Structures are given as C-alpha cells and as structure tokens.
Amino acid sequence: MDGRPCLSPRDRLDGLALLILRLGLAWFMFLWAAHKIITPEQYQSLARYIDGVDVSLGQVYAMGAVQIALCALVAIGALRYFSYGSLLLMHFFTVSRRWEGFFDPFALNDRGFPVNRNQVIDLAVLGAFIALVLLIRHDHFSIGGWRGRGRWWM
C-alpha cells in the first residue's frame, strides 16, 4: 500500500459519475475546438458577425489549439481547477453572448426548424461544467484526484 486511504463504494461511484461527466464535457468542447482547426474561415465569419471583430486564421488556429490542449487536460483530469475552470469560463462566454435565445426556446424559422435549440443545449452544458467544478474533490478517477488525494488544490 502507498499510504493513501482506500476509496469507499460511494467514493468510487462519485468518481465514476464525474469521470463520465468529465469525458463527455471534454468531448463536447473538443468537437467545437477541432472545428476551429478544420474550418477556420467559419470562425472568422462568426467573430465578425457576432462580435464585430476581425481575427486572422492564425488567431483562430491558436484558439483551437489552446482549446484542444485544455480538453486533453480535462479528459485526463490534470490541473483540474485551471483546466476545468478555463473550459467553464470559455463556455460561459459563449452562453453570455447568446442569452436572448433562452427567452424563446421554441422559436421556429420559416421552414419549421427550431432555431434556439443550441442555446438551450449550451445552458445544460454550462450547468454540467458548474457541477464538475463544484464536485472536483470527488473526482477521484483523474490525474489530479490520484496525485492529490487529501490536497484541496489538486
């Protein structure tokens, strides 16, 4: 034994639930980040249309690379407060720019397609990120949980 306390069945269940949540959130954010690498022109257009700023292809690639690196850290559970918190803040920024869709979640376009569905999904993901950060001490099946058992900052 290495002197670390054994996990109770409840701790293992909590750790498993947070592992699943963490991997799902990392994958969700990875898909958006990978699209910045695959279709950077689309993100240039979005930045111009939504935020009114012009960004270079290099800036889009850099943002995608940083987000992919953060997703990898989240997936393995390393530097948890930094990595989980960073993705939470990035996602909060996205949600804060699209808040008007929350007030009309059933809006349809002229072809009957629900136009605010993604905003509602984004709100659920934001809640999941907040839960992940709040429950970080129960995230036992992560690099940070393994290395820092008993240390609050890990």
Order of alpha helices (4+ residues) and beta strands (2+ residues): alpha-alpha-alpha-alpha-alpha-alpha
